[in-house]
């Protein structure tokens, strides 16, 4: 009886050992795709590589060079039809939750905060903008270059600054 229990436990551990390299290989593959997409100067190739990573991307989307779409959870990013993302944009679906920050504590003391990002139809994001977790950028909205978006952007809104604030409605 004890021998059977040992075999099942050993088999379970062996199966976990076999699965771990597969998960690591998949993670390394996704990271390689991200690096190639970051350095690619061919926009359709960028879109294709980010789709392979798990980003949900619609039709006629432009993703510029040196754009980083979350390495940790690319599946939490959705980009709808006709959206344009300029060079060097940073899209983060995760961050550390620092609401209960205390001095002399390490980063491992703070869990990840993970929320979906949605970039709606025909939205445009300027160069070097940063999109934080949980943000929805509305239809035909424009995010200016260098803006840091921490809250939802309504449809047809033009936002600028750090943090991003409305400038006026687009027509």
C-alpha positions as CSV (number, residue, x, y, z in Angstrom):
1,X,0.0,0.0,0.0
2,X,2.8,2.4,0.9
3,X,4.6,1.6,-2.3
4,X,1.5,2.5,-4.5
5,X,1.2,5.9,-2.6
6,X,4.9,6.6,-3.2
7,X,4.5,5.7,-6.9
8,X,1.5,8.1,-7.3
9,X,3.4,10.9,-5.5
10,X,6.5,10.2,-7.6
11,X,4.5,10.2,-10.8
12,X,2.8,13.5,-9.8
13,X,6.1,15.1,-9.1
14,X,7.5,13.7,-12.4
15,X,4.6,15.1,-14.3
16,X,5.0,18.5,-12.7
17,X,8.7,18.4,-13.6
18,X,7.7,17.7,-17.3
19,X,5.2,20.5,-17.3
20,X,7.5,23.2,-15.9
21,X,10.0,23.2,-18.8
22,X,7.0,23.5,-21.2
23,X,5.7,26.5,-19.3
24,X,9.2,28.0,-19.3
25,X,9.6,27.3,-23.0
26,X,6.3,29.0,-23.8
27,X,7.2,32.0,-21.6
28,X,10.6,32.3,-23.3
29,X,8.9,32.0,-26.8
30,X,6.5,34.8,-25.9
31,X,9.4,37.0,-24.7
32,X,11.3,36.4,-27.9
33,X,8.2,37.4,-29.9
34,X,8.0,40.6,-27.8
35,X,11.7,41.5,-28.5
36,X,11.3,40.8,-32.2
37,X,8.1,43.0,-32.4
38,X,9.9,45.8,-30.4
39,X,12.7,45.9,-32.9
40,X,10.7,45.3,-36.1
41,X,10.2,48.3,-38.4
42,X,7.5,46.6,-40.4
43,X,4.1,47.5,-38.8
44,X,2.1,44.5,-40.1
45,X,4.8,42.2,-38.6
46,X,4.5,44.0,-35.2
47,X,0.7,43.3,-35.2
48,X,1.2,39.7,-36.2
49,X,3.8,39.0,-33.5
50,X,1.7,40.7,-30.8
51,X,-1.3,38.5,-31.9
52,X,0.9,35.4,-31.5
53,X,1.8,36.6,-27.9
54,X,-1.9,36.7,-27.0
55,X,-2.9,40.3,-27.5
56,X,-6.4,40.6,-28.9
57,X,-6.0,42.9,-32.0
58,X,-8.7,43.9,-34.5
59,X,-8.4,44.7,-38.2
60,X,-6.4,47.7,-39.7
61,X,-4.5,48.3,-36.5
62,X,-1.1,50.1,-36.6
63,X,1.5,49.4,-33.9
64,X,4.7,51.5,-34.2
65,X,8.2,50.4,-33.6
66,X,9.6,50.2,-30.0
67,X,6.1,49.7,-28.5
68,X,5.9,47.6,-25.4
69,X,2.7,45.7,-24.7
70,X,2.7,44.1,-21.3
71,X,5.2,41.2,-21.0
72,X,3.5,39.7,-18.0
73,X,-0.1,39.4,-19.3
74,X,-0.4,40.3,-23.0
75,X,-3.8,38.5,-23.0
76,X,-5.2,41.4,-20.9
77,X,-4.8,43.9,-23.7
78,X,-7.5,44.4,-26.4
79,X,-7.0,46.7,-29.4
80,X,-10.1,47.2,-31.6
81,X,-10.3,47.9,-35.3
82,X,-8.6,50.9,-36.8
83,X,-6.6,51.9,-33.7
84,X,-3.2,53.5,-34.1
85,X,-0.4,53.2,-31.6
86,X,2.7,55.3,-32.4
87,X,6.4,54.6,-31.7
88,X,7.5,53.9,-28.1
89,X,4.1,53.5,-26.4
90,X,4.1,51.5,-23.2
91,X,0.9,49.5,-22.4
92,X,0.9,48.0,-18.9
93,X,-1.8,45.5,-17.7
94,X,0.0,45.0,-14.4
95,X,1.7,47.0,-11.7
96,X,2.6,46.5,-8.0
97,X,-0.2,47.5,-5.6
98,X,1.5,50.2,-3.4
99,X,-1.6,51.5,-1.6
100,X,-0.4,50.1,1.7
101,X,3.2,51.0,1.2
102,X,5.5,50.9,4.3
103,X,9.1,52.0,4.5
104,X,11.8,49.3,4.6
105,X,9.7,46.6,2.8
106,X,10.6,44.8,-0.4
107,X,8.8,44.6,-3.7
108,X,7.7,41.0,-2.9
109,X,5.5,42.4,-0.1
110,X,3.2,44.0,-2.7
111,X,1.1,41.8,-5.0
112,X,0.5,42.5,-8.6
113,X,-2.5,44.6,-9.6
114,X,-3.7,43.2,-13.0
115,X,-6.5,44.8,-15.0
116,X,-7.6,44.6,-18.6
117,X,-6.8,47.5,-21.1
118,X,-9.1,48.2,-24.0
119,X,-8.2,50.5,-26.9
120,X,-11.5,51.1,-28.8
121,X,-12.1,51.5,-32.5
122,X,-10.2,54.3,-34.2
123,X,-8.5,55.5,-31.0
124,X,-5.0,57.0,-31.6
125,X,-2.1,57.0,-29.1
126,X,0.8,59.4,-29.5
127,X,4.5,58.5,-29.3
128,X,5.9,57.6,-25.8
129,X,2.5,57.6,-24.1
130,X,2.0,55.3,-21.2
131,X,-1.2,53.4,-20.7
132,X,-1.7,52.1,-17.1
133,X,-3.7,49.0,-16.0
134,X,-7.5,49.1,-16.1
135,X,-7.8,51.9,-18.6
136,X,-10.3,52.0,-21.5
137,X,-9.5,54.4,-24.3
138,X,-12.8,55.3,-26.0
139,X,-13.8,55.3,-29.7
140,X,-12.0,57.9,-31.8
141,X,-10.2,59.2,-28.7
142,X,-6.7,60.7,-29.0
143,X,-3.9,60.4,-26.4
144,X,-1.2,63.0,-27.0
145,X,2.5,62.1,-27.1
146,X,4.1,61.6,-23.7
147,X,0.7,61.5,-21.8
148,X,0.3,59.1,-18.9
149,X,-3.2,57.7,-18.9
150,X,-4.3,56.5,-15.5
151,X,-8.1,56.8,-16.0
152,X,-10.6,55.9,-18.7
153,X,-10.7,58.2,-21.7
154,X,-14.3,58.8,-23.0
155,X,-15.2,58.5,-26.7
156,X,-14.0,61.4,-28.9
157,X,-11.9,62.9,-26.2
158,X,-8.4,64.4,-26.6
159,X,-6.2,64.0,-23.5
160,X,-2.7,65.5,-22.8
161,X,-0.3,65.6,-19.9
162,X,0.9,63.8,-16.9
163,X,-1.5,62.5,-15.7
164,X,-3.6,62.7,-18.9
165,X,-6.4,65.3,-18.7
166,X,-9.1,66.3,-21.3
167,X,-8.1,69.1,-23.6
168,X,-11.2,69.1,-25.9
169,X,-13.6,66.9,-27.8
170,X,-12.5,65.6,-31.2
171,X,-14.9,66.1,-34.1
